[in-house]
Amino acid sequence: MELDFLTVFVSDENKAGKDEEYSVLYMDMENLINETSQVENIGNKPLDYKKLENICLELWKTTRDLRVAVYLTFAQSQLNGLRGLYEGVSLVEWLIVNLWEEMYPALDPEDDKDPTERLNILQILSPNMMQSQGISLFLIALRDIKLFKELSYTLRDLLFVQGEIESVSHDINTSVFYNETRMASKNEIEENISLLNMILSVLEHIDSVIYEKTYQNYSFSFDALKRDLTILLKFYNSLQSNEVTFNSEEFVDENNQKESKIALGNCLDINTYIPQNRQESLLLVQRSIEYFRKYEPTNPAPFLLERALRIAEMNFIDLLKDIEPSYVDRIKDVLGVSKE
């Protein structure tokens, strides 16, 4: 999205252009969202984000409408991740800062220019969880954003691992999750931290501008959205401050001269390397699974290695249940313990 080409008036004579609310294209935009927002379709009927983007960009040629900007933000966040989200909320910010009086939906002078309709549109991005009884399609989709380009983990996975949500649709080994993400690209971590800080700054500015434009009568804090983004930012910051490197211990050479630690990094000698903790051991098992799946897809080894990863998280009773559920009942019989 070329933000510089979008943050301009429709024309000098008519800055906000025309109201497209009842145009065919505008209704196409809303129908596209509404069909996907229906409870029975969530997760079963993916939103066509490219189509949504194209409709919004076409509408933007003739109108400066808050709903169009918000839906374009939605599309961009899914097509281009955090970069798209930043550009989207920046467009919303530009609209509110520069065209508060002129943009659509228009303020009604007979209703004291009540901005409630506009604030309700912003709830598409960040619903008031105390009042909203529906489902936030945007936040559901946002949680599918990948944490890193080269890893499959998403924001939803992070929220699950950190205990913020109760379940995800697939199994996640917590130890492997943390070890794989800790080894992600430092440059990508820094870029994501920068983007998140900019996004949060834009959201704060939008809130302050609304407060100013409405003469301190209204505000919009984006609490639900900022909550997820802040968790993500703290996660990236933790990775940056605890950079993982595999280092050898200090050693003494033939002349008994102490040498400094050697950073093994990509030069790790797998023939001599010994994992230093439980997490590193589990990560090596996970890497082995990935190797067999990629280069020896018919090899049964991944099945056994995945079982080993599951067992590593179990206590003795859980292990017995996994091997043979009836063992636990038999032990209870021997010990005279009630099965209830």
N, C-alpha and C positions, 0 to 999 in steps of 0.2 A: 504494500500500500504506500503510495507516494503522498505522505502527509502534507508536504509543502504545497501540493496541487489541490488539496482538499480544504485547507484552512484559508479559504478566500471567499469573498462575497459572491453571490450568484451574479450580481451586476451592481454598478455604482448607484443606479436608480432604484433598484429593488434588492436590497442586500440579502434578504432571506428568501427571495424567489416567491414561488406560489405555494399555496396549501395543496398538497397532493393526497390528502387523507382519503379522498373518495375516488382516486384514480385506480384504474385496473392494476397497475404495477404495485401500488401501495397495498391493495387488497391481496395481491399475490404474495407479498412479503408477509403479511399477517397470517394468511392461510397456511403458509409454509411452516411458520412457528406453531400455530395452533394445532395443526395435525400432529406434530411431533410431541406437543405438550400434553396430549391426552394420556392419562395414566396407562391405558392398555398399550400404548405405542412406545412408551419410554423404554429404551433398551432394545426394543424390537424393530423400531423404524428410525434408523439414524437420520439425523437432519443433514440435508445436502448443504453443507456450509459454503461450497463454491457457488452454488446457485444463489444462496442468500447474499453472499458478497456481491455478486454481479447485479442483483436487483437493487441493493442499497446504493451501489456506485452509480447506477443509472438514475435512480431517484435523486441522488446528490447533485446531479447536473442542474436540476431545476428547483430544488427546495433545500432549506436548512431546517431540518426537522429533527427534534431530539430523539424520537423513536428510531428514525433511520440511523442516526449516529450510534445509538445503543445496540441495535441489531448488527450493525457493521462491526462494532467492537466484539460482539459475540462471535461472529464469523471469523474475524481476524485472530482471536485467541485460540481457536481450534485449528486454523490453517497455519499459523506462525508462532504458536506458543506464547511465551512471555513477551517476546518482541511485539507480536500482534496485539496482545492485551495492552501494552504500553502505548502503542500508536492509537489504539481505539479510544482509550480513556483520555488521551491527549486531545483527540478530536472533540470529544464531549466537553472537555475543559475549554477548548477554544470557542466552541459554540456558546457556552454559558457565559464566558468572560466577555465576548465581543457582540453577541446578538441576543442577550437576555430579553430585551424588549421586543425584538422583531421576530425571533425564531418561532417555529411551530412545535407543538400546539400553542396557539396564541393566548396571551393573557386577556382576560375579560375585564375591562374597566368597570363594568357594572357589578362585578363580583370582587371589587377591591384588588383586582389582579392576583387573585388566589392562585398560587403555583402548585396546588395539590396534584393536578393531572400530570405535571412534569415530574414531581417527586415520585408519583406512582410508576412512571416510566423508568426512573432510575432504579426502582426496586427489581426490575428485570435482572440487573447486575448484582444487587445486594438486597434481598428481601428483609423486611422487618420480621425476624423469626418469632417475635412475641405476638405479632398480629396475623402474619400470613398463615393460612391453613393449606395452601397449595404446595406444589413442588417447584423448587427453583430449577428449571431446566438448565440455566446458565451455570449454576454452581455444580450441578451434577456433571455437566460436560467439562467444566474447568478441572475437576478432579481427575479427569482422564489425561491431562497434560503430562507428558513424560518428564521425569526428573532430569534425565540425561539422554542425549541423542543415541548413545551406544548401548544403553540399558533399557530394559522393558518396564522398569518400575515407574509408577505414576504417583501423582500427588495423593490419590486415594490410597495407594499402598502405604505411603508414608503416614497418613492419618491413622490407618489401621495399626501399623507397627507401634505408633506412639500412643495408642489407646484412645484416639479421638473419635473413632467410629468403631462399630462392633464387628463388622464383617466385610469381606471382599469376596469376589466370585472365584478366587483361586487360592491355593495354599501358598503361604509365604514363610520361608525360614528366616526368622529375625536375624540370626547371627550372619547368615549369608548376605542378607539385605544390607546390613551395616558394613560388612567388609567390602562388598562390591561397590557400594556408593562411595566409600572412603577412598577408593582407588580411581575415582573418576577424574577426568581432565581438570587440572587446576584452572586453566584458562576459562573453561566452561563454567566452573563454579564462580569465578570472579565476575563473569559476564552476567550470570543469573542474579548474583547479589546486587550488581549495579542496576539491572532492570527492575528488580523488586523494590529497591529503594526509590527509584524514579516513579514507579507506579504508585506506591504508597504516598509519595509526596504530591503527586497529581490529585489523588483522591482527597487528601487533606485540603488542597487548594480549592477544589470544586466545592467542598463543604463550606469553606470560609467565604467564597464568592457568593454562594447562595444565601448565606447568612447576611452578607452585606447588601446584596441586591433586594432582599425582602425586608430590609430595615430591621434586622435582628428578630424577625418573626418566625423564620423557618430555617431549618438546617437539614443536612443529609449526611450522616456519618459513615456510611458504607460498612457498618460493623461486621456483618456476616462475611463479606468479601475480604475485608482486612484481616479477619481472624484466620482464614485459611492461608492468606498470603504471608502473614506474620509467622505462622508455624513453618511455612516453607523457607522463609528468610532465615529463621533461627537454625534450621537444619543445614542450610548451605553455609552459614557462618560457623557452625560447629565443625563442618568438614574442612573449612579453610583454616581454622585455628588448631586442628588436630590432624595435620597432614601425615599420611601414613607412608613410612619408608621402611624397607626391610634392611636393617643394619646388622653387620656382624659385630660380635663383641670385640673389645680391644684385644689385641694379641701381641705377643712378644716374638720378635724375629730371632734368627740364629744368633745375633749379637746381643740378645737380651735388650734390644731397643724397643720401647713401647711405641706402637704405631697408632695413628688415629683410626676411628671407626671407618669402615668402608661402606658406602651406600651401594647396595647391590642393584636396586632398581630393576631395569630390564635386563641387566647382566646376571640375574640370579642363576646360580649353578644348581639346578634341580637335583643333581646327583649327590650333593653334599648338604643342601639346605634342610634344616630341621625346623618345623614350625615352632614358634616361640609361645603360642598360646592356643586356646581352644578355637578361637575365631579363625585364626590362620589355617588351622587344620581343616575346619569345615569348608573354608573357601577353596582349598586345594581339591577337596572332594567334589565341590560344585564345578570347578574348572574341568575336572576329569569327565563329569557327566556331559558337559558342553562339547568336549572333544569327541567323545564316542558318538554323540548325536549328529555331529557335523561330518565326521570322517569315516565312521563305522556304524551307519544307521541300523544295521541288522544285528549288531552286537547286543546281547542282553545285559551287559554290564551296567548301563544306566539304571535299570530296574533295581538292581541290588544296591547301587550307590545311593539312589534316592531313599531306599529303605533305611540305609545307614544314617542318612541325614535326619530322617524322622525319629529313629531310635535315639539319636544324640540328644533330643529334646525331651525324652521320656524319663520318668522315674521307674522303679522296679515293678510296681503294680501295673503301670501303663504298658510296660514292656510285655508282661505276662498276658495282658488283655490283647495286645497286638499279635502275639504269637498264637495264643489259643484262649479265647474268652472263657472257656469252661475251667481253665486252670485256677482262676481266682475263686470260683465257687467250690472247687475241690479242696483248696487250701482252707477256706472258711469252714468246710465240713470237718476237716482234720482238727482245726483249732476250736471248733465248737462255736463259731461266730455266726450270728444271725445273718441271713442273706438279705433281709429287708433294709 
